[in-house]
Amino acid sequence: MQSFAVRAAIHIAAIFGIYLSLAMLIPAFADLYYGNNDWRVFALSAFFTGGLSLAVALATQGRPPVVSSRFAFLLVNLLWFTTAAAGTIPFLASSIDMKLSDAVFESVSAVTTTGSTVLVGLDGMAPGMLLWRSILQWMGGLGVIALGLFILPFLNVGGVSYFKIESTDIEDRPFERLSTFTISLMAIYCLLTLACGIAYAAAGMTGFDALNHALTTISTAGFSTHDDSFGHFRDNLAILWVSIIFMFIGGLPFSILILLTVRGRLDALRDPQIRAFAGYTASFAVLMTIYLRLTSDVPFLEALTHATFNFVSLVTTTGFSTHDYAAWGPFAVALAFIATFPGGCSGSTTGGIKAYRFIILFELMANGLRKLVYPNSVQPVRYGDRPVDEDMQRAVVLFIASFFVLWGLSILLLASTGLDLVTAMTGSLTALTNVGPGLGDFIGPKGSFADVPDFAKWVLSLAMLFGRLEILAVLVIFTPVFWRR
C-alpha cells in the first residue's frame, strides 16, 4: 500500500480526533452543572486529545488519496482505533483509578456498543463519567460511520465504499447522493434518540437517567447508570416496554427507516431480513414467556414483559437486563446462549451474525440438498425475490467461517488465563457478537468483567473490535497482500 494513502488515512483520523475532543466537553459541562470536580478531567482530556490530534493532522497534510477498497479498509480501522484510544483518556485520567487494560476495555466496549463493563458503583459515580460512557456508545451506535461521513466530503474523499464496508447492507442506497443519505440518517438517529428519552421520562425515569438510557438504547449498546441495569426499573413495566420498542427499532436497517420516513415507502418493510429478525425475536420471547409461566407463579403480563425485554435485549445485542436470567433454569440459559448469535438486521446498530446472512446461508443449504437429488439442476440463491450473486454468497460463508474460527481461538486464549469453560465460551462469544453480558459466575447479566485477568481483557477488547467491524474488515489488514503495492 502506498505511503501517501496511509498518511492520508492518518490525517482523516486525526481530524476525527479533534471532533472527539469537542465531545469531551459535554461531560465536562455536566460535571460543572452538578458541582463535581471531575469536570477538570474532561477539560484536560479534551485539551490533550485536541492538541495531539491537531498536531498529527498538520503533520500529515498532503494530497487526497485515490479512493480504493484498501484505503477504505485502512480508514475504517484507523477511525475505530482513534475513537477507542480517545475514549480511553478520560477513564485513565479520572478519579476512578483504572488500570490501562480496564480503561481500554471500557472504551472499546463503549465504542463497539458491546456494553460489557469493568466498573462497579455506577449508582454513585460522577455524572460526567456516566454521560461519557453513554456518549461513546451513542457515537458507536452507527459504527462511528455516520459521523465520519460528514468529514469525508470536506476532504474530497468519497464515502460510498467506506459505508459499504461497515454496514455490509445488501440493499441499494435509498438516495443517489451520499450527502442526502447522511443527513437523513443522522436526522432519524437523533430524532429517535430524542423520542426515546422523552418516552423514558414520561414513563418515570429521571431526566439524567432518561438521557443516558436513550443514548444507549437507540445505539443498542447497553451501558446503564445503575449497577443493576434495568433491574433498577423492573417494577415499572412502562419503562421496560419503552425500551423494548426502541431496542427493536435499533435492530432495523436504517436504510429501510429512511425509505419509510422520508419517502413513505411502506413496501420497504417487506425486506426479508426484517421478517426474519422479527420472527426469531418473537419466538425467543414467546418460548421464554411460556417457560416462566410453567415453572413459576409470575403473572402473565410480568412474565411476558421480562421475557420479551431480556430476549429483545440479547437479540439486538443491547445487553440490558432486568434479572439474572441464568437463574431462571437450564432452558433459559440454553435459550439465552442461542439468542446471543443472530443479532439484528444489516445496516442497523446491532452486532451479531445478522439476519440476512442466515437467510442466505439457509438458501445455500436448501440448494445444496436439492442438488443431491437433482445434480444437474440450476438453483439460484435468492434473497426474497432477488438473486444473490456469487460474491455475496462467498462473503457470507467467509464471514461465518471466520466467526467460528475466531471464537474458537478466543476461547483457547481466555481459558489459558484460568477462566472456566463457560466464562471463556460466553465471554468470547458476547465480545464477538457485541452483546455484553455472558454466562457464568461473574460475567453474567448481574456481574461485570472487573475480575477477568488483564490478558483476557486485551483479548476481549480485540474480539469486540473484530466483531463490530464485521471481522473481515479487520482481518484483511493483517494479510501481506493488503500492504503490497
MARMARLO-676938 format. One record per atom (N, C-alpha, C): y, x, z. Coordinates in pm, whole numbers, plus 50000, padded with zeros to 5 digits. Each point is the difference from the previous one (the first is absolute). Layout:
# MARMARLO-676938
YXZ ...
# end
This chain:
# MARMARLO-676938
498805008550000 501204991550000 501245008850000 500994996449920 501195008349985 500835000150128 500585011750029 500725001750127 501234991150009 500664997349885 501224991950007 499674985550036 498774995549967 499594986450037 499784999150151 499395010450057 499825000550145 501355000350069 500915007949945 501365001050056 500704986449996 499854992949890 500644986949987 499414989950098 498685000550020 499364990850095 500485002850141 500145012850035 500515003550133 501444995250014 500795001149893 501404995650002 500094984950029 499164992149932 500014985550022 499554996650142 498975006950048 499534997750136 501075003550102 500775010549973 501085004050092 501104989450004 500324994449885 501014989249998 499494987950078 498724997249985 499424989150078 500075003050149 499865012850037 500125004050140 501384996950057 501035000949915 501364996750045 500074985150036 499394991649919 499964985750031 499254997450131 498935007350022 499244998450123 500835004050122 500845010449985 500855004050112 501004989050035 500474992849899 500914988850027 499274988750074 498724998149967 499224989650069 499855003050148 500035012950037 499885003750141 501194995550083 501114997149936 501184995550073 499834985850053 499104992249939 499794986250044 499444999650142 498905007250031 499545000150140 500975006950093 500835009349948 501025006250084 500994989550049 500444991349909 500924989350038 499314989950094 498704997749979 499264990950089 499985005450142 499745013150015 500005005950133 501404999750062 501015002449919 501384999250050 500294985850051 499564990149923 500264986150036 499344996550134 498775005150021 499274997050123 500295010050111 500905009649975 500395009750102 498955010350031 499175003449900 498955009950019 500445013449944 499805010750075 500485013249959 499225006149884 498914993849961 499225005249888 500724998849866 501194993950000 500754999349875 500315014049949 500135009550093 500285013849960 498845005949921 498784996150036 498815004849929 500084996349852 500344987649973 500044995449861 501235005549927 501115001550073 501195005849937 499755014449959 499395007850089 499705014149968 498925001049893 499014991150005 498954999949898 500584996749863 500944990649998 500654996349874 500815011749945 500705006950089 500815011549958 499115011249945 498915002750071 499095010849958 499324996549868 499454987649992 499304995849878 500934999549880 501194994450023 500964999049890 500495013649954 500285008950095 500475013449965 498965007949924 498764999650048 498925007249934 499734994249861 499984987049989 499754993549871 501115003249901 501255000150047 501125003349912 499905014449950 499645009150089 499865014049962 498905001749895 498884993450019 498905000949903 500404993649867 500714988650007 500434993349877 500955008749919 500925006850068 500955008849929 499295012149942 499005005050072 499295012049954 499054997249885 499634987449980 499024996849897 500604992149883 501315000049987 500634993149889 499585006549868 499904991949898 499635005349869 499854988649902 499505003249883 499854989649898 498874990550037 500144987349965 498954990450033 498725003249923 498844997850062 498745003349933 499604989449899 499095003449913 499404990249911 499024991750081 500164986949993 499144991350080 498585000649945 499085002850087 498585000449964 499194995150118 498734997549975 499154995250110 499895010650110 499955012949961 499885010550101 501265000650087 501154998749938 501245000150078 500034988050095 499554988549952 500014988050083 499075001450118 498815005549977 499085002350111 500635009150105 500595010849954 500625009650092 501134993550078 500814992149932 501134993550065 499554990050106 498984992149968 499474990450097 499595007150128 499245010849985 499525007450118 501145006450078 500975005449929 501135006450069 500854989950075 500204988249942 500784989750069 499294995450127 498694998849993 499274996250120 500055011050105 499845012449956 500075011150094 501385000750065 501054998149920 501375000450051 500224989250104 499544987849971 500194988950092 499265002350131 498755004549990 499215002650121 500615011350082 500465010649932 500605011350071 501294995950069 500854992549928 501264995550060 499734990550116 499014991449985 499674990650107 499525006850126 499435012049985 499475007550115 501105005450089 501145003649943 501065007150073 500484992550124 500364987049991 500434993150124 498924999350106 498734998949959 498924999750099 499945013350076 500135011149928 499955013050064 501215002450091 501154994849960 501245002550074 500224990350115 499194989550007 500244989550100 499555004350139 500314991650095 499635002750139 498544996450028 499274995449899 498604996150019 499125012250021 500475011649953 499265012750013 498674999349925 500094998449868 498824999049916 499635013749943 498705002549990 499525011949932 500204998249849 499955011349928 500204999449855 498954991049935 498745001350041 498944991849940 500244985250026 500494996750120 500294986050033 501184994749919 501055008149989 501204995749928 499694997949851 499245009249941 499624998649860 499124987849980 499034998150090 499114988449990 500804987050005 500924999050096 500784987650016 500874997449877 500605010749946 500864998449883 499194996349877 498875006849976 499174996949884 499434985950011 499584996250120 499504986550021 501074989649969 501245003350033 501104990749974 500284998849851 500225011349932 500424999249859 498874995549909 498755001850043 498884994849921 499654985850039 500754994150092 499814986550052 498594998050055 499465010550060 498674998950060 500064992850134 500915004050086 500164993050127 499235005950115 499235010649977 499365007150112 501095007250079 499835000750131 501045006350081 499405009050108 500765010050038 499625008650112 500894997150121 500924990849986 500974997050106 499504988950091 500265001550128 499764989650099 501304997850076 500094988750069 501234996850071 501094994749909 499604993049893 500974994849903 500954989850064 499514992550097 500834989550061 501245005650067 499935012550048 501155006050066 500665011049919 499645001249873 500515010949916 501434997149955 500755010749970 501384998649954 500054991649873 500964990949989 500064991149883 500155007549869 500745011150001 500185007549877 498695005349945 499135005050087 498725005249956 499114988949946 499994988550067 499234988749950 500504995649863 501324999949984 500584995849873 499725010249890 500005012850035 499715010549901 498594998549946 499054997350088 498614997849955 499944988249904 500724989450031 499994988149915 500675002649865 501105007450003 500715003349875 499125008549908 499315009850058 499105008349919 498924991349935 499494990350074 498974991449942 500584990849893 501204995450022 500634991349900 500235007649870 500465012550011 500205008149880 498665003149933 498985002250082 498695002849944 499314987749945 500534988250029 499364987749958 499794999049851 500905005049923 499835000449855 499695014149953 499415007750090 499605013549965 501185009149974 501164997050056 501245007449980 500464999249855 499154994549916 500325000049858 501204991249967 500114988450067 501124991249969 501325006950027 500075007650110 501225007450029 500175011649903 498905006649967 500095011349909 500444996149861 499674988049958 500374995849865 501514998349985 500714997950107 501454999249990 500615013749973 499305010550045 500545013549987 499755005749861 498814997449948 499605006449875 500934997249880 500464987749979 500874997849884 501285008350004 500525002450118 501235008050010 499755014849970 498755004049999 499645013949971 499485001449858 500154989449920 499545000149861 498505002549989 499274994750096 498555001149999 499434985949995 499144997249902 499404986849991 499054997550115 499934987550042 499174996950115 498774991749971 499744997249872 498894991049969 498665006350037 499775012349956 498725006450030 499845002050150 501095002650068 499975001750146 499564987050066 500534988849952 499624987150058 498534997149979 499485002649880 498614996949971 499045008250084 500365012550028 499115008550079 499814994250139 501104995650063 499884995550138 499414986050009 500434991049913 499564986250018 498674997149934 499685007149892 498794998049920 499784985149969 501104993149979 499914985849969 499594998249855 498984992149973 499564998649863 500774988949928 500894993250072 500844990149935 501175006849929 500464993749893 501185005349932 501224998250088 500995008749980 501234998550078 500664986749961 500524992650098 500604987149970 501345001149927 500595012049995 501255002049929 499905012849919 500635000249886 499965011949917 500885011050057 501134996350058 500915010050055 499595003250143 499765012850027 499555004250132 501044997050107 501285001349965 501044997550099 499984985450046 499784990749908 499924985950035 498814997450092 498895006249966 498814998550084 500245005450140 500625011950009 500215006450130 500924991950088 501084994849942 500934991950077 499324987350051 499224993649912 499284987950040 498985003050109 499325011249985 498995004150098 500615001950138 501095007550007 500625002850128 500654987650060 500574991449914 500614987750049 498974991150066 498854998549935 498944991550057 499475006150129 499815013250001 499495006850119 500944998150118 501295001649976 501004998350107 500094985550047 499974990749904 500104985850037 498774995450078 498835005049963 498804996650075 500055005650141 500545012150014 500145006050133 500964991850085 501114995949940 500994991750071 499394986650041 499294993649908 499384987150030 498965001350111 499245010949996 498995002350104 500655001950136 501085007850005 500715002250126 500574987250058 500594991849913 500574987350045 498904990850053 498874999749928 498884991550043 499435004650134 499885013150019 499535005250129 500954995950113 501305001649976 500984996550103 499954985150031 499884991849896 499934985550020 498734996150077 498945007949982 498734996950068 499985004950144 501005008350040 500075003850141 500105014750030 500005008649898 500175014450026 501455003150034 500225010750077 501365004950020 500515005749868 501315001649989 500585005149876 499465013749963 499885009050099 499545013649973 498545000049958 499174992150068 498604998949961 499874994049861 500794989749972 499934993449868 500365009849889 501025008250021 500415009949899 498895009949975 499485006050107 498975010249984 498724994449938 499574988450045 498764994549946 500184994749859 501194995749964 500254996149861 499865012149908 500565011450043 499915012349921 498565004449980 499164998250102 498635004949994 498994989449957 500454987549984 499114989649950 500054999349849 501194999449943 500134999649854 499425012549937 500135011350069 499445012549948 498515001350030 499414989550060 498595000050044 499665013450064 500815003450100 499945013550056 499395000550140 500424991250090 499274998750125 500585005850127 501105007649994 500595004850124 500634988350074 499845000150132 500584989750085 500915006650103 500774992050068 500845004950110 499304998750133 498734995849997 499244998050124 498645006949989 499565005950109 498685006450002 498904990049966 500214987550036 499004989649980 500094993749862 500835005849912 500204994849865 500354985150007 499394991649916 500314985850004 499274992850113 499225007650078 499454994250122 501124995950095 501165006449985 501174996550081 500464985749971 499674995149879 500444986549959 498824990749979 498825003450052 498794992649964 500044985350037 500824996450099 500064985950041 500994992049917 500785006849917 500964993049913 499404999249860 499324989149973 499304998649871 500964999449883 501234995350023 500984999349891 500345014049949 500185009650092 500285013849961 498835005749919 498794997050044 498825005249930 499904994549858 500324987249981 499934994249865 501115005149910 501175002950058 501055006449921 499515013549949 499375007450088 499475013149961 498914998749894 499114990450016 498934997949902 500574997549862 500994991349992 500594996449871 500635012249933 500795007650075 500725011149939 499095012149976 498955001950082 499035010449968 499304996849869 499654987449982 499324996049876 500925001949880 501274996450015 500965002249890 500105014849967 500015008550105 500065014349977 498805005349923 498884992850005 498805004149927 499984995649856 501004992349956 500084995349861 500705010349912 499705000249871 500685009449910 501474996349984 500885009750020 501434996949992 500444997149857 499275004949901 500324996349862 499824985049979 498984994450064 499774985649992 501074992350076 500395005250118 501064993650077 501304999749922 500275010749924 501215000349919 499934989649888 498864999449932 499834989949895 500154985950056 499504998050120 500044986850061 501404996150043 500705009250068 501304996650058 501165001449902 499955009949912 501115002549909 499874992049872 498764998949951 499804993249872 499284986650013 499634996350124 499374987050020 498644998649934 499275010949987 498715000149931 498874996450097 499754987050018 498934995950090 498635004349950 499885001649868 498725004249944 499615014150044 500985007750049 499705013650045 499065000150120 499984989050074 499134999250117 498534999149963 499714998349870 498614999449957 499405013949981 500735010350035 499495013649991 498665000850075 498945005049935 498685000450065 499995007250135 500805010750015 499955007350126 500584991850115 500924990949971 500544991350105 498914990550048 499254994449905 498914990950036 498945007450082 499685012249958 498995007950073 500505003450141 501255004650009 500605003550129 500024988150095 500474988549950 500044987950083 498604995550039 499055001749908 498634995650025 499335007750112 500035013449990 499295007450106 500775000150131 501314998749996 500774999050125 499654987150073 499974988849925 499664987150061 498565000250051 499105006549927 498605000650042 499855007250134 500685011250015 499965007350127 500514991350115 501134993249975 500614991850106 499104988450039 499404993449902 499134988550027 498755004450075 499375010849954 498795004950067 500275003750145 501155006550025 500325004150135 500344988050088 500664989949941 500324987950076 498724992950043 499064998549907 498724993650032 499275007750109 499995013449987 499315008350099 500624998450139 501324999850008 500684998550129 499704986350062 499964989749915 499724986550051 498574999150051 499075007049935 498594999350040 499685008450123 500805010450021 499665009550108 500944999450120 501024991449993 500944999150112 500534985850008 500764997350106 500584986850018 501474999649960 500405009049908 501385000549954 500304987549917 501114993150024 500364988249920 500115003649851 499764989949915 499945002649856 501275006449946 501174994450033 501255005249945 500235014450045 499695003050123 500165013750050 499025009549932 498764995549984 499005008349931 500425002549856 500454989649931 500445001449861 501185009549990 500964998650091 501215008449994 499675014750022 499255002950105 499735014050032 499045006449900 499034992449953 499095005249898 500775002949871 500834990649958 500775001849878 500985011550014 500705000650112 500985010650020 499365013749991 498955002250077 499405013350007 499365004249868 499424990549927 499355003849875 500965000549883 501064992350000 501065002049901 500645013650023 500195003550127 500565013150034 499115011449951 498684998550014 499065010349954 499975000849847 499874988649934 499884999949855 501275005249933 501154996450053 501265004749942 500375014050050 499125006150077 500185013550056 501265001150084 500364989050067 501185000350087 499685006850131 498964995650068 499595006750123 500504993750128 500694988649993 500344992650122 498714994450061 500054997050128 498864993650065 500494991650117 499254989450029 500304991850118 498975002250109 498825004249961 498905002350095 499255012649959 499195004850089 499045010449965 498814992949937 500044998049867 498954992349934 498655007050007 499985012850039 498735006950020 499234994050117 500744993250090 499364993850116 499514985949969 500224995249878 499554986549963 498514999449968 499385011649985 498575000149972 499655008149876 498715003049981 499575008449888 500384994349863 499914986849984 500354994049871 501475002549968 500884998650100 501425002449980 500265014649964 499295009250064 500165014249970 499585002949856 498854994549959 499525002149863 500974994049899 500514988150029 500934993549907 501315007849991 500485005150114 501225007950000 499815012949921 498835006050012 499715012349926 500044997449849 499384989149956 500004996649857 501404996649952 500784993050084 501354995949961 500965011849986 499595011650049 500855011949988 500055005349857 499014996949919 499905005849866 500904993649893 500044986649983 500554994449876 501495001849977 500844997850103 501445000949978 500534988149923 501255000949959 500654988949929 500005002049850 501104996149937 500125000749855 500685013049958 499785003949877 500705011349944 501484996749986 500865009850026 501434997549993 500544993150123 499204999350107 500464994250127 500285011350097 500314996450124 500265010250101 498745004150075 498854994549962 498775002650073 499315012849954 499025004150080 499135011149961 498644994649961 498965007550033 498654995549968 499615002749856 498834995349963 499485002449865 500714991249898 500464988650035 500774990449922 499094990349924 500474987649990 499204989149944 499655002349854 500935005049919 499745001149857 498895010049971 499845010250085 498925009649980 498644993550024 499934991150099 498744993050024 499664990849883 501024993549944 499764991149885 499415007949884 500605011549969 499535008249888 498635006050032 499815004350125 498715005950039 498874989849987 500234987750046 498954989849990 499744996249854 501065000249918 499814997749857 499125010949938 500255012450039 499185011149951 498554998550044 499804996050125 498644998050050 499304988749924 500704988749979 499414988749929 499655003949857 500895007549935 499735004449863 498815009549995 499915008750100 498885009350005 498674992750013 499974989450082 498784992150016 499674992449873 501014994649932 499764992949874 499455009549894 500495012350003 499535010049905 498525003250017 499504998850124 498585002450023 499144989749929 500524987849990 499274989249934 500255000049849 501265002349961 500385000249859 500625013649968 499195010349977 500505013849983 500995001749886 499894991949895 500855001749882 501244991150002 500174992450107 501154991050005 501295007650031 501124994449956 501325005650029 500694990850099 500225005250118 500564991950109 501295006350049 501164995149956 501265005950047 500264996950147 500555009650071 500404997950139 501354992949998 500104989250075 501224992049996 500644998850138 501324999449997 500784997250120 500674986749973 499434989150051 500474986849962 499644997749853 501004997149918 499764998049858 500395012249916 500235011350068 500435012149929 498915010750007 499705006549888 499035010950003 500575012250073 499155007150069 500405012050073 499585012149918 500965008649966 499665011549917 499175010250078 499425009449927 499105009750062 500725009250098 501275003049973 500755008650092 500144993450137 500274987150001 500124992950127 498654999350071 498954997349925 498664999650059 499665013550063 500305010849928 499725013550050 500815002750126 501264995650002 500875002350115 499484992850124 499494987949982 499474992450113 498775006950059 499095003949912 498785006850048 500365013350065 500935007449940 500415012950056 500634998250137 500844989750015 500644997650129 498964996850107 499104990849971 499014995850101 499085011650036 499585007849900 499165011750028 500755010050088 501265002749966 500815009450078 500234994950141 500184986850012 500224994050132 498825003050093 498784997649953 498845001850088 499695014850023 500295008649903 499835014350022 500965004950108 501274996049990 500995004050100 499684994150137 499534987850001 499634993750127 498885007950068 498985003649923 498915007950057 500465013550051 500865006849924 500525012950043 500844998550127 500814989550007 500834997650118 499154997350123 498924992549982 499104997350113 499455013050056 499555008949911 499445012850044 501055008350074 501225000449948 501065007950064 500364994450137 500074986850011 500334993950129 498865001850099 498784998749952 498845001850089 499935014350051 500475009649919 499975014050042 500915002850119 500954990850027 500895001750114 499424994150128 498814993949990 499374994250118 500134985050009 500644993649903 500134985450003 498654993649970 499724988750063 498744993049976 500004994149860 498844995949953 499844995549862 500844987749968 500024990150092 500784987949974 501495003349987 500515008450089 501415004049994 500285008049873 499115009349965 500205008049879 499944991549875 499044990649993 499864991549882 501194990649983 500334992950107 501064989949987 501395006350001 500155011350070 501295006849998 500355005149862 499045006449933 500255004949865 500154988649901 499254989150020 500104988549912 501364993350009 500484997950124 501314993550014 501135008949952 499795013250002 501025009049945 500044999049848 498845000149935 499944999349854 500454986449947 499734989450075 500414986649957 501354996050055 500585008450087 501324997450060 500014987150083 498904997550070 499894987950083 500645002050137 499715011450065 500575002750132 498955001150108 499684989050069 499025001050108 498585001749946 499175007250076 498615001449964 499134992550099 498805005050020 499094994550099 499575011450092 499484996650114 499605010450094 500744998850131 499775009650087 500504999150136 501525001550010 500615008349914 501445002450022 500884998949876 499454997549880 500874997849884 499914985749950 499464991250082 499874986049963 501344992950000 499994986849976 501254992349989 500875000650125 499425003150116 500805000950122 500175014450046 499615009449919 500115014150037 501045007249917 499945013450001 500905008349921 499265012749962 500625008149916 499425012749956 500505011750085 500584996850117 500595010550083 498975010350045 498784995750028 498985009150053 499135006449893 500314997449874 499265006349891 500375014949994 499045009149980 500325014349993 501035003149891 500765010850021 501085003549907 499505001949857 498885007149984 499495002349865 499664986749932 499454990650077 499674986949945 501274992749956 501085001850073 501274993549961 500505005449867 499855013249977 500415005849872 499134994549887 498694998850025 499094994449899 500384985649969 500264992250104 500374985949981 501344998649929 500955008950031 501304999549933 499845002349850 499165009649964 499745002749859 499284988249935 499054994250072 499274988449947 500944988249977 500964997950089 500964989049983 500845002049874 500415012549975 500765002849878 499164997849876 498755004650003 499104997749888 499854985049973 499784992450107 499794985849983 501224992849946 501165003450051 501214992849957 500385003549857 499695012149956 500325004049863 498824997749906 499134990850038 498904995949914 499045011549968 499915009850085 499035011149996 500185009049878 499914994249880 499995008149878 501325007049977 501114993850041 501315006149980 500185012550085 499225001150108 500025012150082 498955010049952 498824995049971 498925008949957 500375008049876 500734993749909 500285006549873 500825012750016 500865000750101 500835012050014 499215011850058 498784997450047 499155010850050 499075005649892 500094994649878 499165005049892 500715011349927 499295010649961 500635011349931 500694996049870 499424990349929 500564996249870 501394993950016 500294994350116 501324993850020 501115010249991 499745012450044 501045010150008 500045009149876 499114997549904 500065007949878 501104995149908 500565009149925 501074996149905 499414993649877 
# end
